[in-house]
Amino acid sequence: MIAVPTLFSGGNGETAKSAVVINASRSAVGVAAEYRYVEQVCGKRDVDWTLEMQMQTTEEEEEYDVVTVNLTKGGSRTFWFDITAFFGKF
């Protein structure tokens, strides 16, 4: 049987050390996967949550997107995504 790589691996995304690793080869696929992950955890965009902020950062030679969303039921949540695999690949 051939193993099919999963789009998501790594941790739960609460910190850089537990970042959700996005296993994509292009930025367009990778960024879409980030929002798909947030929807799996938080529900539908613009219904259950809205985007507050997204920024790219580098820590210890790894590339990350940090996405913060506001939850419609109150509070916010921040996700760390390791984007090293697709960063800069269009």
LUMPA-258510 format. One record per atom (N, C-alpha, C): residue number from 1; residue in three letters; z, x, y. Coordinates in Angstrom, 3 decimals. Atoms other than C-alpha are relative to their C-alpha. Example, Ala and Ser with C-alpha at 12.3 -4.5 7.8 and 13.67 -1.06 7.14 Angstrom:
% residues 2
@num 1 | residuo ALA | z 0.000 | x 0.890 | y -1.190
@num 1 | residuo ALA | z 7.800 | x 12.300 | y -4.500
@num 1 | residuo ALA | z 0.000 | x 0.900 | y 1.200
@num 2 | residuo SER | z -0.060 | x -0.820 | y -1.190
@num 2 | residuo SER | z 7.140 | x 13.670 | y -1.060
@num 2 | residuo SER | z 0.730 | x -0.770 | y 1.090
% end
This chain:
% residues 90
@num 1 | residuo MET | z 0.000 | x 0.844 | y -1.175
@num 1 | residuo MET | z 0.000 | x 0.000 | y 0.000
@num 1 | residuo MET | z 0.000 | x 0.892 | y 1.242
@num 2 | residuo ILE | z 0.085 | x -0.754 | y -1.242
@num 2 | residuo ILE | z -0.876 | x 1.282 | y 3.476
@num 2 | residuo ILE | z 1.058 | x -0.530 | y 0.961
@num 3 | residuo ALA | z -1.017 | x 0.390 | y -0.974
@num 3 | residuo ALA | z 1.974 | x 1.260 | y 5.986
@num 3 | residuo ALA | z -0.668 | x -0.248 | y 1.349
@num 4 | residuo VAL | z 0.528 | x 0.337 | y -1.320
@num 4 | residuo VAL | z 1.071 | x -0.448 | y 9.248
@num 4 | residuo VAL | z 1.070 | x 0.331 | y 1.031
@num 5 | residuo PRO | z -1.010 | x -0.350 | y -0.991
@num 5 | residuo PRO | z 2.827 | x 1.075 | y 12.259
@num 5 | residuo PRO | z 0.369 | x -1.212 | y 0.849
@num 6 | residuo THR | z -0.461 | x 1.100 | y -0.834
@num 6 | residuo THR | z 4.915 | x -1.315 | y 14.278
@num 6 | residuo THR | z -0.150 | x 0.380 | y 1.469
@num 7 | residuo LEU | z 0.164 | x -0.240 | y -1.424
@num 7 | residuo LEU | z 4.395 | x -1.677 | y 18.008
@num 7 | residuo LEU | z 1.307 | x 0.439 | y 0.641
@num 8 | residuo PHE | z -1.314 | x -0.325 | y -0.540
@num 8 | residuo PHE | z 8.141 | x -1.392 | y 18.647
@num 8 | residuo PHE | z 0.804 | x 0.795 | y -1.023
@num 9 | residuo SER | z -0.959 | x -0.712 | y 0.841
@num 9 | residuo SER | z 10.607 | x 1.120 | y 17.260
@num 9 | residuo SER | z 1.117 | x 0.483 | y 0.921
@num 10 | residuo GLY | z -1.086 | x -0.519 | y -0.814
@num 10 | residuo GLY | z 13.698 | x 2.909 | y 18.477
@num 10 | residuo GLY | z 1.176 | x -0.949 | y 0.056
@num 11 | residuo GLY | z -1.233 | x 0.766 | y -0.157
@num 11 | residuo GLY | z 16.735 | x 1.124 | y 19.843
@num 11 | residuo GLY | z -0.192 | x -1.341 | y 0.669
@num 12 | residuo ASN | z -0.009 | x 1.331 | y -0.631
@num 12 | residuo ASN | z 17.621 | x -2.008 | y 21.796
@num 12 | residuo ASN | z -0.389 | x 0.022 | y 1.473
@num 13 | residuo GLY | z 0.469 | x -0.100 | y -1.378
@num 13 | residuo GLY | z 16.550 | x -0.711 | y 25.214
@num 13 | residuo GLY | z 1.070 | x -0.042 | y 1.068
@num 14 | residuo GLU | z -1.063 | x 0.100 | y -1.005
@num 14 | residuo GLU | z 19.946 | x -0.790 | y 26.915
@num 14 | residuo GLU | z 0.152 | x 1.265 | y 0.840
@num 15 | residuo THR | z -0.095 | x -1.278 | y -0.707
@num 15 | residuo THR | z 19.811 | x 2.904 | y 27.909
@num 15 | residuo THR | z -1.219 | x 0.849 | y -0.352
@num 16 | residuo ALA | z 1.088 | x -0.920 | y 0.338
@num 16 | residuo ALA | z 17.357 | x 5.800 | y 27.888
@num 16 | residuo ALA | z 0.153 | x 0.502 | y -1.432
@num 17 | residuo LYS | z -0.233 | x -0.512 | y 1.358
@num 17 | residuo LYS | z 18.957 | x 7.105 | y 24.693
@num 17 | residuo LYS | z -0.270 | x -1.049 | y -1.075
@num 18 | residuo SER | z 0.276 | x 1.070 | y 0.974
@num 18 | residuo SER | z 18.516 | x 3.693 | y 22.994
@num 18 | residuo SER | z -1.265 | x -0.772 | y 0.379
@num 19 | residuo ALA | z 1.219 | x 0.646 | y -0.496
@num 19 | residuo ALA | z 15.099 | x 2.967 | y 24.524
@num 19 | residuo ALA | z -0.823 | x -0.612 | y -1.133
@num 20 | residuo VAL | z 0.995 | x 0.581 | y 0.892
@num 20 | residuo VAL | z 12.583 | x 0.707 | y 22.844
@num 20 | residuo VAL | z -1.231 | x 0.892 | y 0.106
@num 21 | residuo VAL | z 1.185 | x -0.856 | y 0.005
@num 21 | residuo VAL | z 9.744 | x 3.024 | y 21.832
@num 21 | residuo VAL | z -1.221 | x -0.893 | y -0.176
@num 22 | residuo ILE | z 1.248 | x 0.763 | y 0.078
@num 22 | residuo ILE | z 6.333 | x 1.495 | y 22.510
@num 22 | residuo ILE | z -1.048 | x 0.903 | y -0.645
@num 23 | residuo ASN | z 0.963 | x -0.790 | y 0.776
@num 23 | residuo ASN | z 3.879 | x 2.795 | y 19.905
@num 23 | residuo ASN | z -1.416 | x -0.500 | y 0.283
@num 24 | residuo ALA | z 1.346 | x 0.399 | y -0.420
@num 24 | residuo ALA | z 0.633 | x 2.233 | y 21.782
@num 24 | residuo ALA | z -0.762 | x 1.253 | y 0.404
@num 25 | residuo SER | z 0.816 | x -1.158 | y -0.357
@num 25 | residuo SER | z -2.262 | x 4.554 | y 22.543
@num 25 | residuo SER | z -0.618 | x -0.111 | y 1.390
@num 26 | residuo ARG | z 0.559 | x 0.211 | y -1.341
@num 26 | residuo ARG | z -3.316 | x 3.051 | y 25.906
@num 26 | residuo ARG | z 0.999 | x -0.761 | y 0.870
@num 27 | residuo SER | z -0.925 | x 0.630 | y -0.943
@num 27 | residuo SER | z -1.435 | x 1.926 | y 29.010
@num 27 | residuo SER | z -0.094 | x -1.519 | y -0.001
@num 28 | residuo ALA | z 0.153 | x 1.462 | y -0.063
@num 28 | residuo ALA | z -2.889 | x -1.597 | y 29.040
@num 28 | residuo ALA | z 0.703 | x -0.668 | y -1.184
@num 29 | residuo VAL | z -0.644 | x 0.547 | y 1.191
@num 29 | residuo VAL | z -1.658 | x -2.235 | y 25.498
@num 29 | residuo VAL | z 1.513 | x 0.208 | y 0.089
@num 30 | residuo GLY | z -1.419 | x -0.326 | y -0.078
@num 30 | residuo GLY | z 1.678 | x -0.523 | y 26.105
@num 30 | residuo GLY | z 0.770 | x -0.858 | y 0.979
@num 31 | residuo VAL | z -0.689 | x 0.819 | y -1.004
@num 31 | residuo VAL | z 2.602 | x -2.394 | y 29.281
@num 31 | residuo VAL | z 0.079 | x -1.452 | y -0.456
@num 32 | residuo ALA | z -0.040 | x 1.366 | y 0.538
@num 32 | residuo ALA | z 1.659 | x -5.730 | y 27.707
@num 32 | residuo ALA | z 1.065 | x -0.118 | y -1.080
@num 33 | residuo ALA | z -1.013 | x 0.012 | y 1.055
@num 33 | residuo ALA | z 3.886 | x -4.818 | y 24.757
@num 33 | residuo ALA | z 1.409 | x -0.036 | y 0.581
@num 34 | residuo GLU | z -1.318 | x 0.038 | y -0.645
@num 34 | residuo GLU | z 6.826 | x -4.220 | y 27.101
@num 34 | residuo GLU | z 0.383 | x -1.437 | y 0.335
@num 35 | residuo TYR | z -0.296 | x 1.379 | y -0.384
@num 35 | residuo TYR | z 6.588 | x -7.768 | y 28.425
@num 35 | residuo TYR | z 0.109 | x -0.916 | y -1.216
@num 36 | residuo ARG | z -0.129 | x 0.758 | y 1.247
@num 36 | residuo ARG | z 6.081 | x -9.155 | y 24.931
@num 36 | residuo ARG | z 1.412 | x 0.193 | y -0.570
@num 37 | residuo TYR | z -1.347 | x -0.274 | y 0.494
@num 37 | residuo TYR | z 9.346 | x -7.463 | y 23.919
@num 37 | residuo TYR | z 1.041 | x -0.767 | y 0.818
@num 38 | residuo VAL | z -0.950 | x 0.720 | y -0.857
@num 38 | residuo VAL | z 11.211 | x -8.902 | y 26.921
@num 38 | residuo VAL | z -0.033 | x -1.487 | y -0.330
@num 39 | residuo GLU | z 0.088 | x 1.422 | y 0.357
@num 39 | residuo GLU | z 9.900 | x -12.370 | y 26.009
@num 39 | residuo GLU | z 0.651 | x -0.282 | y -1.352
@num 40 | residuo GLN | z -0.657 | x 0.208 | y 1.298
@num 40 | residuo GLN | z 11.110 | x -11.942 | y 22.422
@num 40 | residuo GLN | z 1.513 | x -0.054 | y 0.158
@num 41 | residuo VAL | z -1.453 | x -0.074 | y -0.188
@num 41 | residuo VAL | z 14.606 | x -11.154 | y 23.705
@num 41 | residuo VAL | z 0.514 | x -1.066 | y 0.967
@num 42 | residuo CYS | z -0.514 | x 0.833 | y -1.090
@num 42 | residuo CYS | z 14.894 | x -13.293 | y 26.854
@num 42 | residuo CYS | z -0.676 | x -1.357 | y 0.155
@num 43 | residuo GLY | z 0.708 | x 1.263 | y -0.152
@num 43 | residuo GLY | z 12.410 | x -16.150 | y 26.475
@num 43 | residuo GLY | z -1.236 | x 0.145 | y 0.864
@num 44 | residuo LYS | z 1.279 | x 0.059 | y -0.708
@num 44 | residuo LYS | z 9.373 | x -17.175 | y 28.474
@num 44 | residuo LYS | z 0.128 | x 0.483 | y 1.449
@num 45 | residuo ARG | z 0.037 | x -0.510 | y -1.373
@num 45 | residuo ARG | z 8.495 | x -15.330 | y 31.687
@num 45 | residuo ARG | z -0.211 | x -1.151 | y 0.971
@num 46 | residuo ASP | z 0.054 | x 0.982 | y -1.081
@num 46 | residuo ASP | z 8.885 | x -17.398 | y 34.881
@num 46 | residuo ASP | z 0.577 | x -1.355 | y -0.404
@num 47 | residuo VAL | z -0.746 | x 1.178 | y 0.428
@num 47 | residuo VAL | z 10.800 | x -20.019 | y 32.874
@num 47 | residuo VAL | z 1.440 | x 0.421 | y -0.270
@num 48 | residuo ASP | z -1.323 | x -0.488 | y 0.375
@num 48 | residuo ASP | z 13.729 | x -18.142 | y 31.328
@num 48 | residuo ASP | z 0.407 | x 1.257 | y 0.766
@num 49 | residuo TRP | z -0.278 | x -1.211 | y -0.772
@num 49 | residuo TRP | z 13.447 | x -14.990 | y 33.413
@num 49 | residuo TRP | z -1.142 | x 0.291 | y 0.967
@num 50 | residuo THR | z 0.999 | x -0.489 | y -0.948
@num 50 | residuo THR | z 11.630 | x -13.428 | y 36.358
@num 50 | residuo THR | z 0.175 | x 1.505 | y 0.155
@num 51 | residuo LEU | z -0.030 | x -1.440 | y -0.182
@num 51 | residuo LEU | z 10.760 | x -9.815 | y 36.994
@num 51 | residuo LEU | z 0.667 | x 0.344 | y 1.320
@num 52 | residuo GLU | z -0.621 | x -0.510 | y -1.223
@num 52 | residuo GLU | z 13.052 | x -8.115 | y 39.481
@num 52 | residuo GLU | z -0.628 | x 1.323 | y 0.399
@num 53 | residuo MET | z 0.460 | x -1.336 | y -0.318
@num 53 | residuo MET | z 11.792 | x -4.565 | y 39.195
@num 53 | residuo MET | z -0.539 | x 0.682 | y -1.249
@num 54 | residuo GLN | z 0.501 | x -0.879 | y 1.052
@num 54 | residuo GLN | z 9.726 | x -2.165 | y 37.097
@num 54 | residuo GLN | z -0.269 | x 1.344 | y 0.633
@num 55 | residuo MET | z 0.236 | x -1.353 | y -0.529
@num 55 | residuo MET | z 9.737 | x 1.583 | y 37.634
@num 55 | residuo MET | z -0.203 | x 0.974 | y -1.139
@num 56 | residuo GLN | z 0.238 | x -1.060 | y 0.967
@num 56 | residuo GLN | z 8.552 | x 4.659 | y 35.811
@num 56 | residuo GLN | z 0.905 | x 1.163 | y 0.366
@num 57 | residuo THR | z -0.852 | x -1.157 | y -0.236
@num 57 | residuo THR | z 10.883 | x 7.627 | y 35.401
@num 57 | residuo THR | z -0.162 | x 0.984 | y -1.153
@num 58 | residuo THR | z 0.047 | x -1.050 | y 1.013
@num 58 | residuo THR | z 11.018 | x 10.903 | y 33.508
@num 58 | residuo THR | z 1.407 | x 0.533 | y -0.194
@num 59 | residuo GLU | z -1.294 | x -0.583 | y 0.332
@num 59 | residuo GLU | z 14.150 | x 12.081 | y 31.721
@num 59 | residuo GLU | z -0.158 | x 0.856 | y -1.235
@num 60 | residuo GLU | z 0.049 | x -0.933 | y 1.120
@num 60 | residuo GLU | z 14.400 | x 15.116 | y 29.461
@num 60 | residuo GLU | z -1.387 | x 0.053 | y -0.650
@num 61 | residuo GLU | z 1.397 | x -0.143 | y 0.412
@num 61 | residuo GLU | z 10.585 | x 15.392 | y 29.247
@num 61 | residuo GLU | z -0.561 | x -1.219 | y -0.733
@num 62 | residuo GLU | z 0.490 | x 1.265 | y 0.554
@num 62 | residuo GLU | z 10.197 | x 11.790 | y 28.040
@num 62 | residuo GLU | z -0.321 | x -0.928 | y 1.169
@num 63 | residuo GLU | z 0.412 | x 0.951 | y -1.034
@num 63 | residuo GLU | z 8.436 | x 9.078 | y 30.063
@num 63 | residuo GLU | z 0.570 | x -1.382 | y -0.333
@num 64 | residuo TYR | z -0.600 | x 1.318 | y 0.198
@num 64 | residuo TYR | z 10.137 | x 5.701 | y 30.545
@num 64 | residuo TYR | z -0.480 | x -0.985 | y 1.053
@num 65 | residuo ASP | z 0.068 | x 1.114 | y -0.930
@num 65 | residuo ASP | z 9.482 | x 2.342 | y 32.133
@num 65 | residuo ASP | z 1.361 | x -0.671 | y -0.075
@num 66 | residuo VAL | z -1.260 | x 0.722 | y -0.068
@num 66 | residuo VAL | z 12.661 | x 0.640 | y 33.280
@num 66 | residuo VAL | z -0.312 | x -1.354 | y 0.626
@num 67 | residuo VAL | z 0.332 | x 1.358 | y -0.428
@num 67 | residuo VAL | z 12.286 | x -3.128 | y 33.601
@num 67 | residuo VAL | z 1.293 | x -0.794 | y 0.135
@num 68 | residuo THR | z -1.164 | x 0.856 | y -0.225
@num 68 | residuo THR | z 14.959 | x -5.341 | y 35.147
@num 68 | residuo THR | z -0.486 | x -1.412 | y 0.262
@num 69 | residuo VAL | z 0.374 | x 1.406 | y -0.154
@num 69 | residuo VAL | z 14.695 | x -9.111 | y 34.856
@num 69 | residuo VAL | z 1.226 | x -0.807 | y 0.420
@num 70 | residuo ASN | z -1.037 | x 0.956 | y -0.364
@num 70 | residuo ASN | z 16.712 | x -11.915 | y 36.420
@num 70 | residuo ASN | z -0.093 | x -1.186 | y -0.949
@num 71 | residuo LEU | z -0.040 | x 1.113 | y 0.948
@num 71 | residuo LEU | z 17.763 | x -14.550 | y 33.912
@num 71 | residuo LEU | z 0.257 | x -1.292 | y 0.752
@num 72 | residuo THR | z -0.143 | x 1.257 | y -0.745
@num 72 | residuo THR | z 17.423 | x -18.150 | y 35.095
@num 72 | residuo THR | z 1.363 | x -0.644 | y -0.223
@num 73 | residuo LYS | z -1.333 | x 0.539 | y 0.260
@num 73 | residuo LYS | z 20.777 | x -19.002 | y 33.507
@num 73 | residuo LYS | z 1.099 | x 0.853 | y 0.627
@num 74 | residuo GLY | z -0.952 | x -0.866 | y -0.687
@num 74 | residuo GLY | z 22.406 | x -16.271 | y 35.569
@num 74 | residuo GLY | z 0.018 | x 1.407 | y -0.557
@num 75 | residuo GLY | z -0.065 | x -1.397 | y 0.396
@num 75 | residuo GLY | z 22.713 | x -12.531 | y 35.485
@num 75 | residuo GLY | z -1.361 | x 0.655 | y -0.055
@num 76 | residuo SER | z 1.237 | x -0.768 | y 0.132
@num 76 | residuo SER | z 20.151 | x -9.877 | y 34.854
@num 76 | residuo SER | z 0.118 | x 0.875 | y -1.236
@num 77 | residuo ARG | z 0.030 | x -0.886 | y 1.164
@num 77 | residuo ARG | z 19.111 | x -7.535 | y 32.095
@num 77 | residuo ARG | z -1.000 | x 1.105 | y 0.280
@num 78 | residuo THR | z 0.878 | x -1.154 | y -0.182
@num 78 | residuo THR | z 17.594 | x -4.063 | y 32.186
@num 78 | residuo THR | z -0.403 | x 0.547 | y -1.366
@num 79 | residuo PHE | z 0.565 | x -0.549 | y 1.229
@num 79 | residuo PHE | z 15.338 | x -2.665 | y 29.459
@num 79 | residuo PHE | z -0.605 | x 1.365 | y 0.287
@num 80 | residuo TRP | z 0.616 | x -1.320 | y -0.042
@num 80 | residuo TRP | z 14.398 | x 0.976 | y 28.919
@num 80 | residuo TRP | z -1.053 | x 0.065 | y -1.090
@num 81 | residuo PHE | z 1.106 | x -0.142 | y 0.939
@num 81 | residuo PHE | z 11.018 | x 1.559 | y 27.272
@num 81 | residuo PHE | z -0.485 | x 1.445 | y 0.020
@num 82 | residuo ASP | z 0.568 | x -1.341 | y 0.121
@num 82 | residuo ASP | z 9.914 | x 4.973 | y 26.009
@num 82 | residuo ASP | z -1.514 | x -0.165 | y -0.071
@num 83 | residuo ILE | z 1.444 | x 0.179 | y -0.114
@num 83 | residuo ILE | z 6.270 | x 5.085 | y 27.097
@num 83 | residuo ILE | z -0.761 | x 1.316 | y -0.174
@num 84 | residuo THR | z 0.598 | x -1.323 | y 0.147
@num 84 | residuo THR | z 5.585 | x 8.724 | y 26.242
@num 84 | residuo THR | z -1.318 | x -0.035 | y -0.755
@num 85 | residuo ALA | z 1.207 | x 0.032 | y 0.843
@num 85 | residuo ALA | z 2.962 | x 7.813 | y 23.614
@num 85 | residuo ALA | z -1.246 | x -0.406 | y 0.779
@num 86 | residuo PHE | z 1.199 | x 0.481 | y -0.705
@num 86 | residuo PHE | z 0.672 | x 6.055 | y 26.110
@num 86 | residuo PHE | z -0.027 | x 0.327 | y 1.483
@num 87 | residuo PHE | z -0.071 | x -0.266 | y -1.429
@num 87 | residuo PHE | z 1.731 | x 7.282 | y 29.551
@num 87 | residuo PHE | z -1.218 | x 0.793 | y 0.465
@num 88 | residuo GLY | z 1.168 | x -0.662 | y -0.565
@num 88 | residuo GLY | z -1.349 | x 8.216 | y 31.578
@num 88 | residuo GLY | z -1.280 | x -0.140 | y -0.790
@num 89 | residuo LYS | z 1.197 | x 0.187 | y 0.830
@num 89 | residuo LYS | z -3.804 | x 7.086 | y 28.896
@num 89 | residuo LYS | z -0.566 | x -1.387 | y 0.259
@num 90 | residuo PHE | z 0.593 | x 1.284 | y -0.373
@num 90 | residuo PHE | z -6.111 | x 4.391 | y 30.172
@num 90 | residuo PHE | z -1.120 | x -0.319 | y -0.943
% end
